[in-house]
Amino acid sequence: MVSESDSEYGSDSGSGSDSGFEVTDDTSPGAETTPLADNEEPRGDEFTEVSPELFAQISQWTNDRDESTDDLEEYVRTSSPALLDELQGFIGDHNEKGLRGQCVCNILASVDANPAGNSEQSVSNWSTGANGAAHRGEAYRSAKKSKTEVSHSKSNHTAVSLQLVCLDEHNQYCDASCTGKMYVYSEYATKLYGWADTSGIWDKAAQAAVADGAKLTYDVTYLNPMVLFEKVGSVSHHANKTSFNEEEVIKTVRGILSIAVAVKTSGEGGADWDLITKTIQSLVKVIKRSGTNGSTENEMKVSYDSRGLAPFNVTYSPLGAQVHRVKLTTQANTKNRGWGGKNKDRTRFASGYTLAVAVDYFQCNGAAAPQRGGVWRYGSTTGAPYNSWTLRGMTQAFFDSMGINVNTNWSSGKSW
């Protein structure tokens, strides 16, 4: 029976940094506010992170305003009363720091992950775990003088949604305009392992095949979705003679993720320059060894970094909510099978990721502009190419280069 647990990560609790991140939030509801100085321009907060449910309600309120004159608080009180406490906290933060009476713009953010935290399962000869888009799995099969086959799949994701919200003191959308620039950074790395072994005098064969793919998409209201990267890696190892199709598992992953790339049978596949990506290794890489007992390993790494590219535009209009969504979806499949003699095999995959979004360079008319800010989430699993410390450093470096003060000791967070 396979048994393995994920490493703990992102649990550091130190707050005494020069990054500007503090554990306590002095701008929480009920805290004493500081009035603006005579020469101080009113500013909004940086990022306000809310639940996916409240995020969706605020977006829907904008779209329903032609049919209702309710302010935001009354709208939520009527449509989703269970979200009222969270909304009132958001409104309280929105009107802090002497900004009541001003039209104030803030970046509203929501992070959705499946699973939201560490998840572990172990059934018979299959063990798996995940934290958001990071996942791992290990399968083992053993048989004697018989044909057996077992397959498993694992699908996970992490998504960040943003919208620019401008409210007046009556909790209504302002008659104002505001624009900003959004920067996206994401890395995904997975390690793949296949092992097969046969013995005995009988005709026999064993195969272990595993593939893991990742797809990063950007979707914004009123515009066509974009694919920022789409990559898949695979390992297939079989022992002794066999008629198995080594590309079957990788094709399954590509089909689920809608990855439209050719499978390379060996060597470096190179980068597809039609995709705006930075590829560390090949676009698609399959390592294959046949006819011997033993094992094969492979790593697939891919990243997207918009700092060197034209950033995405984030705009506010009282006529409709423009929602920006960046989503990292991962899909892994394993297949173990064999026949005759003594045959056994093992497959394993383990991955880690980071997904970070920063917004800056606001220009607003008739409203107090938000401050620059960011939101992120990263995760790793045991055996992944990127551990939590590496991912933490990658994420911190992204925000440091943007001049945004955060402390990525927490695996999920926002600027304060």
C-alpha positions as a Python dict, from the first residue, in 0.01 Angstrom:
ca = {
    (1, 'M'): (0, 0, 0),
    (2, 'V'): (132, 340, -96),
    (3, 'S'): (141, 596, 182),
    (4, 'E'): (285, 945, 162),
    (5, 'S'): (193, 1282, 305),
    (6, 'D'): (244, 1635, 177),
    (7, 'S'): (500, 1861, 332),
    (8, 'E'): (380, 2150, 544),
    (9, 'Y'): (436, 2488, 389),
    (10, 'G'): (340, 2848, 423),
    (11, 'S'): (293, 2818, 799),
    (12, 'D'): (559, 3066, 911),
    (13, 'S'): (409, 3325, 1140),
    (14, 'G'): (682, 3587, 1160),
    (15, 'S'): (558, 3941, 1106),
    (16, 'G'): (855, 4155, 1201),
    (17, 'S'): (968, 4227, 848),
    (18, 'D'): (1054, 4536, 653),
    (19, 'S'): (803, 4431, 389),
    (20, 'G'): (515, 4631, 533),
    (21, 'F'): (305, 4320, 605),
    (22, 'E'): (159, 4308, 954),
    (23, 'V'): (-44, 4032, 1116),
    (24, 'T'): (-282, 4281, 1275),
    (25, 'D'): (-481, 4514, 1052),
    (26, 'D'): (-517, 4860, 1200),
    (27, 'T'): (-775, 4951, 939),
    (28, 'S'): (-1025, 4686, 1043),
    (29, 'P'): (-1380, 4794, 1131),
    (30, 'G'): (-1390, 4975, 1463),
    (31, 'A'): (-1027, 5087, 1449),
    (32, 'E'): (-952, 5454, 1504),
    (33, 'T'): (-928, 5640, 1174),
    (34, 'T'): (-677, 5907, 1083),
    (35, 'P'): (-821, 6208, 902),
    (36, 'L'): (-654, 6323, 584),
    (37, 'A'): (-402, 6604, 605),
    (38, 'D'): (-483, 6923, 415),
    (39, 'N'): (-235, 6839, 140),
    (40, 'E'): (-304, 6465, 129),
    (41, 'E'): (-484, 6311, -166),
    (42, 'P'): (-757, 6062, -75),
    (43, 'R'): (-668, 5705, -164),
    (44, 'G'): (-849, 5377, -150),
    (45, 'D'): (-715, 5059, 5),
    (46, 'E'): (-486, 4818, -177),
    (47, 'F'): (-661, 4483, -215),
    (48, 'T'): (-980, 4372, -46),
    (49, 'E'): (-1008, 3993, -55),
    (50, 'V'): (-1358, 3850, -14),
    (51, 'S'): (-1519, 3511, -55),
    (52, 'P'): (-1605, 3391, -407),
    (53, 'E'): (-1974, 3413, -311),
    (54, 'L'): (-1959, 3781, -210),
    (55, 'F'): (-1742, 3861, -511),
    (56, 'A'): (-2011, 3716, -739),
    (57, 'Q'): (-2288, 3907, -557),
    (58, 'I'): (-2114, 4242, -599),
    (59, 'S'): (-2065, 4171, -970),
    (60, 'Q'): (-2429, 4072, -1009),
    (61, 'W'): (-2544, 4387, -825),
    (62, 'T'): (-2376, 4598, -1092),
    (63, 'N'): (-2550, 4407, -1369),
    (64, 'D'): (-2890, 4432, -1197),
    (65, 'R'): (-2879, 4806, -1136),
    (66, 'D'): (-3105, 4879, -1434),
    (67, 'E'): (-3382, 4689, -1258),
    (68, 'S'): (-3315, 4793, -898),
    (69, 'T'): (-3216, 5111, -714),
    (70, 'D'): (-3105, 4925, -402),
    (71, 'D'): (-2767, 5021, -263),
    (72, 'L'): (-2515, 4740, -229),
    (73, 'E'): (-2596, 4662, 134),
    (74, 'E'): (-2971, 4642, 73),
    (75, 'Y'): (-2917, 4431, -238),
    (76, 'V'): (-2716, 4171, -49),
    (77, 'R'): (-2953, 4184, 247),
    (78, 'T'): (-3237, 4087, 12),
    (79, 'S'): (-3065, 3844, -221),
    (80, 'S'): (-2808, 3670, 3),
    (81, 'P'): (-2854, 3759, 372),
    (82, 'A'): (-2593, 3502, 476),
    (83, 'L'): (-2329, 3727, 316),
    (84, 'L'): (-2441, 4044, 494),
    (85, 'D'): (-2184, 4030, 777),
    (86, 'E'): (-1897, 3988, 533),
    (87, 'L'): (-2030, 4271, 317),
    (88, 'Q'): (-2062, 4509, 612),
    (89, 'G'): (-1699, 4439, 699),
    (90, 'F'): (-1600, 4520, 343),
    (91, 'I'): (-1801, 4845, 345),
    (92, 'G'): (-1653, 4942, 682),
    (93, 'D'): (-1301, 4900, 547),
    (94, 'H'): (-1397, 5085, 230),
    (95, 'N'): (-1500, 5398, 423),
    (96, 'E'): (-1207, 5411, 665),
    (97, 'K'): (-919, 5664, 683),
    (98, 'G'): (-1134, 5976, 657),
    (99, 'L'): (-1263, 5888, 310),
    (100, 'R'): (-1635, 5898, 386),
    (101, 'G'): (-1806, 6137, 148),
    (102, 'Q'): (-1553, 6059, -126),
    (103, 'C'): (-1600, 5830, -420),
    (104, 'V'): (-1345, 5559, -337),
    (105, 'C'): (-1209, 5290, -570),
    (106, 'N'): (-1064, 4962, -446),
    (107, 'I'): (-952, 4637, -603),
    (108, 'L'): (-1185, 4357, -500),
    (109, 'A'): (-1018, 4014, -514),
    (110, 'S'): (-1125, 3655, -461),
    (111, 'V'): (-921, 3333, -465),
    (112, 'D'): (-1088, 3004, -555),
    (113, 'A'): (-896, 2678, -520),
    (114, 'N'): (-987, 2311, -549),
    (115, 'P'): (-906, 2191, -293),
    (116, 'A'): (-889, 2503, -77),
    (117, 'G'): (-633, 2345, 158),
    (118, 'N'): (-428, 2028, 199),
    (119, 'S'): (-628, 1722, 99),
    (120, 'E'): (-505, 1365, 143),
    (121, 'Q'): (-654, 1031, 33),
    (122, 'S'): (-524, 677, 35),
    (123, 'V'): (-717, 379, -103),
    (124, 'S'): (-563, 36, -158),
    (125, 'N'): (-256, 87, -381),
    (126, 'W'): (-337, 449, -470),
    (127, 'S'): (-230, 751, -264),
    (128, 'T'): (-300, 1111, -359),
    (129, 'G'): (-290, 1464, -221),
    (130, 'A'): (-344, 1820, -339),
    (131, 'N'): (-345, 2184, -236),
    (132, 'G'): (-504, 2400, -502),
    (133, 'A'): (-337, 2341, -839),
    (134, 'A'): (-49, 2147, -679),
    (135, 'H'): (-109, 1774, -667),
    (136, 'R'): (64, 1440, -631),
    (137, 'G'): (-25, 1076, -678),
    (138, 'E'): (133, 733, -655),
    (139, 'A'): (-9, 404, -786),
    (140, 'Y'): (130, 51, -749),
    (141, 'R'): (15, -268, -923),
    (142, 'S'): (134, -627, -888),
    (143, 'A'): (3, -948, -1046),
    (144, 'K'): (109, -1303, -1130),
    (145, 'K'): (10, -1501, -1441),
    (146, 'S'): (-285, -1274, -1508),
    (147, 'K'): (-367, -958, -1699),
    (148, 'T'): (-459, -659, -1482),
    (149, 'E'): (-502, -288, -1548),
    (150, 'V'): (-566, 11, -1322),
    (151, 'S'): (-587, 385, -1397),
    (152, 'H'): (-633, 702, -1194),
    (153, 'S'): (-682, 1072, -1265),
    (154, 'K'): (-646, 1393, -1067),
    (155, 'S'): (-776, 1740, -1160),
    (156, 'N'): (-720, 2057, -957),
    (157, 'H'): (-712, 2434, -998),
    (158, 'T'): (-638, 2771, -844),
    (159, 'A'): (-800, 3091, -973),
    (160, 'V'): (-771, 3460, -885),
    (161, 'S'): (-1058, 3695, -975),
    (162, 'L'): (-1038, 4075, -965),
    (163, 'Q'): (-1268, 4370, -1025),
    (164, 'L'): (-1230, 4743, -974),
    (165, 'V'): (-1509, 4871, -746),
    (166, 'C'): (-1584, 5242, -685),
    (167, 'L'): (-1846, 5327, -418),
    (168, 'D'): (-1978, 5651, -269),
    (169, 'E'): (-2086, 5711, 91),
    (170, 'H'): (-2431, 5568, 10),
    (171, 'N'): (-2283, 5235, -106),
    (172, 'Q'): (-2375, 5309, -465),
    (173, 'Y'): (-2149, 5293, -767),
    (174, 'C'): (-1992, 5632, -842),
    (175, 'D'): (-2022, 5832, -1160),
    (176, 'A'): (-1647, 5815, -1214),
    (177, 'S'): (-1382, 5645, -1424),
    (178, 'C'): (-1071, 5455, -1323),
    (179, 'T'): (-807, 5244, -1499),
    (180, 'G'): (-507, 5044, -1385),
    (181, 'K'): (-255, 4786, -1506),
    (182, 'M'): (-257, 4420, -1406),
    (183, 'Y'): (50, 4194, -1406),
    (184, 'V'): (34, 3814, -1387),
    (185, 'Y'): (305, 3572, -1278),
    (186, 'S'): (273, 3193, -1260),
    (187, 'E'): (506, 2894, -1250),
    (188, 'Y'): (421, 2524, -1256),
    (189, 'A'): (660, 2231, -1224),
    (190, 'T'): (594, 1860, -1203),
    (191, 'K'): (812, 1550, -1159),
    (192, 'L'): (702, 1223, -1322),
    (193, 'Y'): (822, 869, -1244),
    (194, 'G'): (750, 530, -1395),
    (195, 'W'): (889, 191, -1290),
    (196, 'A'): (819, -159, -1427),
    (197, 'D'): (954, -504, -1340),
    (198, 'T'): (889, -860, -1460),
    (199, 'S'): (1026, -1199, -1363),
    (200, 'G'): (959, -1570, -1413),
    (201, 'I'): (972, -1804, -1712),
    (202, 'W'): (631, -1710, -1851),
    (203, 'D'): (564, -1468, -2131),
    (204, 'K'): (506, -1138, -1953),
    (205, 'A'): (499, -759, -1970),
    (206, 'A'): (446, -459, -1741),
    (207, 'Q'): (396, -91, -1812),
    (208, 'A'): (376, 227, -1605),
    (209, 'A'): (255, 544, -1778),
    (210, 'V'): (191, 886, -1621),
    (211, 'A'): (122, 1234, -1761),
    (212, 'D'): (62, 1572, -1597),
    (213, 'G'): (-50, 1887, -1776),
    (214, 'A'): (-112, 2250, -1682),
    (215, 'K'): (-310, 2528, -1849),
    (216, 'L'): (-312, 2896, -1749),
    (217, 'T'): (-599, 3106, -1884),
    (218, 'Y'): (-701, 3471, -1860),
    (219, 'D'): (-1069, 3562, -1895),
    (220, 'V'): (-1218, 3911, -1879),
    (221, 'T'): (-1576, 4028, -1928),
    (222, 'Y'): (-1663, 4129, -2285),
    (223, 'L'): (-1339, 3996, -2435),
    (224, 'N'): (-1231, 3657, -2570),
    (225, 'P'): (-1042, 3433, -2323),
    (226, 'M'): (-667, 3397, -2366),
    (227, 'V'): (-443, 3094, -2307),
    (228, 'L'): (-123, 3212, -2138),
    (229, 'F'): (41, 2869, -2132),
    (230, 'E'): (-54, 2507, -2191),
    (231, 'K'): (198, 2230, -2132),
    (232, 'V'): (204, 1859, -2064),
    (233, 'G'): (480, 1614, -1968),
    (234, 'S'): (479, 1235, -1960),
    (235, 'V'): (678, 924, -1870),
    (236, 'S'): (615, 573, -2000),
    (237, 'H'): (828, 278, -1889),
    (238, 'H'): (758, -81, -1987),
    (239, 'A'): (947, -402, -1935),
    (240, 'N'): (973, -691, -2185),
    (241, 'K'): (761, -719, -2493),
    (242, 'T'): (434, -533, -2502),
    (243, 'S'): (186, -385, -2748),
    (244, 'F'): (74, -103, -2518),
    (245, 'N'): (27, 244, -2662),
    (246, 'E'): (261, 473, -2471),
    (247, 'E'): (84, 791, -2584),
    (248, 'E'): (-259, 692, -2454),
    (249, 'V'): (-229, 855, -2112),
    (250, 'I'): (-77, 1177, -2237),
    (251, 'K'): (-350, 1209, -2500),
    (252, 'T'): (-611, 1180, -2226),
    (253, 'V'): (-455, 1470, -2036),
    (254, 'R'): (-426, 1681, -2349),
    (255, 'G'): (-791, 1614, -2434),
    (256, 'I'): (-919, 1716, -2091),
    (257, 'L'): (-715, 2037, -2088),
    (258, 'S'): (-781, 2104, -2460),
    (259, 'I'): (-408, 2128, -2520),
    (260, 'A'): (-357, 2148, -2897),
    (261, 'V'): (8, 2049, -2933),
    (262, 'A'): (188, 1759, -3094),
    (263, 'V'): (334, 1482, -2881),
    (264, 'K'): (713, 1460, -2906),
    (265, 'T'): (852, 1109, -2872),
    (266, 'S'): (1200, 1208, -2755),
    (267, 'G'): (1439, 1497, -2707),
    (268, 'E'): (1362, 1864, -2663),
    (269, 'G'): (1032, 1974, -2810),
    (270, 'G'): (1119, 2343, -2806),
    (271, 'A'): (888, 2634, -2730),
    (272, 'D'): (576, 2729, -2921),
    (273, 'W'): (639, 3100, -2977),
    (274, 'D'): (275, 3157, -3068),
    (275, 'L'): (210, 3127, -2696),
    (276, 'I'): (341, 3420, -2491),
    (277, 'T'): (538, 3202, -2251),
    (278, 'K'): (878, 3130, -2106),
    (279, 'T'): (937, 2754, -2126),
    (280, 'I'): (1213, 2614, -1910),
    (281, 'Q'): (1208, 2273, -2073),
    (282, 'S'): (1031, 2132, -2377),
    (283, 'L'): (677, 2213, -2483),
    (284, 'V'): (589, 1847, -2462),
    (285, 'K'): (843, 1587, -2360),
    (286, 'V'): (795, 1211, -2351),
    (287, 'I'): (1076, 987, -2229),
    (288, 'K'): (1033, 624, -2326),
    (289, 'R'): (1237, 313, -2248),
    (290, 'S'): (1137, -32, -2361),
    (291, 'G'): (1217, -393, -2290),
    (292, 'T'): (1400, -366, -1959),
    (293, 'N'): (1322, -369, -1592),
    (294, 'G'): (1387, -34, -1431),
    (295, 'S'): (1253, 320, -1408),
    (296, 'T'): (1231, 651, -1594),
    (297, 'E'): (1192, 1004, -1457),
    (298, 'N'): (1111, 1336, -1620),
    (299, 'E'): (1040, 1694, -1516),
    (300, 'M'): (818, 1946, -1692),
    (301, 'K'): (839, 2316, -1602),
    (302, 'V'): (658, 2615, -1746),
    (303, 'S'): (605, 2976, -1644),
    (304, 'Y'): (432, 3296, -1751),
    (305, 'D'): (553, 3643, -1655),
    (306, 'S'): (384, 3955, -1793),
    (307, 'R'): (641, 4200, -1654),
    (308, 'G'): (825, 4202, -1986),
    (309, 'L'): (503, 4225, -2187),
    (310, 'A'): (218, 4471, -2227),
    (311, 'P'): (16, 4446, -1902),
    (312, 'F'): (-357, 4382, -1893),
    (313, 'N'): (-589, 4682, -1853),
    (314, 'V'): (-825, 4699, -1555),
    (315, 'T'): (-1105, 4953, -1589),
    (316, 'Y'): (-1405, 5074, -1390),
    (317, 'S'): (-1738, 5186, -1529),
    (318, 'P'): (-2067, 5232, -1340),
    (319, 'L'): (-2243, 5063, -1634),
    (320, 'G'): (-2112, 4712, -1567),
    (321, 'A'): (-1864, 4504, -1370),
    (322, 'Q'): (-1551, 4402, -1555),
    (323, 'V'): (-1431, 4080, -1392),
    (324, 'H'): (-1078, 3955, -1456),
    (325, 'R'): (-1004, 3587, -1386),
    (326, 'V'): (-668, 3408, -1406),
    (327, 'K'): (-700, 3032, -1364),
    (328, 'L'): (-438, 2757, -1341),
    (329, 'T'): (-588, 2413, -1413),
    (330, 'T'): (-391, 2090, -1373),
    (331, 'Q'): (-473, 1737, -1483),
    (332, 'A'): (-277, 1418, -1414),
    (333, 'N'): (-349, 1064, -1535),
    (334, 'T'): (-178, 734, -1455),
    (335, 'K'): (-217, 388, -1607),
    (336, 'N'): (-54, 68, -1477),
    (337, 'R'): (-101, -266, -1653),
    (338, 'G'): (66, -598, -1719),
    (339, 'W'): (22, -968, -1788),
    (340, 'G'): (189, -1308, -1747),
    (341, 'G'): (468, -1427, -1518),
    (342, 'K'): (527, -1191, -1229),
    (343, 'N'): (461, -832, -1331),
    (344, 'K'): (450, -515, -1126),
    (345, 'D'): (483, -141, -1182),
    (346, 'R'): (460, 196, -1012),
    (347, 'T'): (370, 546, -1129),
    (348, 'R'): (421, 875, -946),
    (349, 'F'): (370, 1246, -1008),
    (350, 'A'): (428, 1548, -781),
    (351, 'S'): (393, 1918, -860),
    (352, 'G'): (413, 2269, -719),
    (353, 'Y'): (295, 2609, -842),
    (354, 'T'): (268, 2978, -773),
    (355, 'L'): (6, 3221, -905),
    (356, 'A'): (44, 3594, -832),
    (357, 'V'): (-135, 3906, -959),
    (358, 'A'): (-27, 4267, -906),
    (359, 'V'): (-220, 4585, -998),
    (360, 'D'): (-61, 4929, -1027),
    (361, 'Y'): (-52, 5259, -1219),
    (362, 'F'): (-406, 5376, -1145),
    (363, 'Q'): (-553, 5685, -1308),
    (364, 'C'): (-896, 5789, -1182),
    (365, 'N'): (-1131, 6081, -1254),
    (366, 'G'): (-1393, 6172, -996),
    (367, 'A'): (-1274, 5909, -750),
    (368, 'A'): (-997, 5830, -503),
    (369, 'A'): (-767, 5581, -672),
    (370, 'P'): (-667, 5249, -515),
    (371, 'Q'): (-317, 5192, -392),
    (372, 'R'): (-94, 4944, -570),
    (373, 'G'): (-134, 4592, -438),
    (374, 'G'): (-124, 4222, -506),
    (375, 'V'): (-266, 3883, -421),
    (376, 'W'): (-104, 3540, -447),
    (377, 'R'): (-126, 3170, -370),
    (378, 'Y'): (136, 2898, -398),
    (379, 'G'): (158, 2531, -299),
    (380, 'S'): (382, 2228, -328),
    (381, 'T'): (368, 1854, -267),
    (382, 'T'): (623, 1600, -152),
    (383, 'G'): (873, 1521, -427),
    (384, 'A'): (787, 1820, -648),
    (385, 'P'): (1065, 2005, -835),
    (386, 'Y'): (973, 2330, -655),
    (387, 'N'): (935, 2306, -278),
    (388, 'S'): (754, 2567, -70),
    (389, 'W'): (1072, 2762, 4),
    (390, 'T'): (1154, 2795, -366),
    (391, 'L'): (800, 2900, -451),
    (392, 'R'): (801, 3151, -167),
    (393, 'G'): (1119, 3309, -304),
    (394, 'M'): (980, 3321, -660),
    (395, 'T'): (663, 3490, -544),
    (396, 'Q'): (846, 3739, -321),
    (397, 'A'): (1084, 3830, -604),
    (398, 'F'): (790, 3908, -834),
    (399, 'F'): (638, 4158, -591),
    (400, 'D'): (978, 4303, -498),
    (401, 'S'): (1045, 4378, -864),
    (402, 'M'): (710, 4560, -878),
    (403, 'G'): (791, 4763, -566),
    (404, 'I'): (491, 4616, -382),
    (405, 'N'): (544, 4537, -13),
    (406, 'V'): (427, 4188, 81),
    (407, 'N'): (551, 3903, 297),
    (408, 'T'): (508, 3569, 122),
    (409, 'N'): (578, 3362, 435),
    (410, 'W'): (208, 3291, 404),
    (411, 'S'): (127, 3062, 111),
    (412, 'S'): (-186, 3264, 39),
    (413, 'G'): (-227, 3635, 98),
    (414, 'K'): (-261, 3991, -24),
    (415, 'S'): (-85, 4321, 31),
    (416, 'W'): (-202, 4520, 333),
}
